[in-house]
Amino acid sequence: MSIETLLKNPVWITELWTGNNRVQWHGDGRWQPETPIAKRTAFTWPNHPGGVKIDQIRIL
């Protein structure tokens, strides 16, 4: 079962902390990353230092 949160407006994000969840984000028209981010992970986008634009977060 997954919980998907639709954000009112797309947001720019520079870091994501997963806590006790596995997480994916929706951006560029698809769910990313293909393999969900593991629990208790601080995830950043070093190739995009200004962050990425997301419109949904999925908790798996």
Residue, then its C-alpha position, 0 to 999 in steps of 0.5 A: m500500500s502506498i500513500e501519495t501526497l499531491l502538492k498544491n503547487p510543485v516545489w523545489i527540493t534540495e534534500l529529502w529525509t525518508g525517516n522510517n519510510r521508503v519514498q519516491w517523488h514524482g517529477d518530470g512526468r514519472w516516479q523517481p528513483e525507479t528503486p525507492i529511497a531506503k528508510r532512514t536516508a538523507f537524499t540529495w541531488p549532487n548533480h542538481p545543487g539547486g534542487v529538483k522540482i517535484d509535484q508528488i511524494r509517495i510513501l511506500 
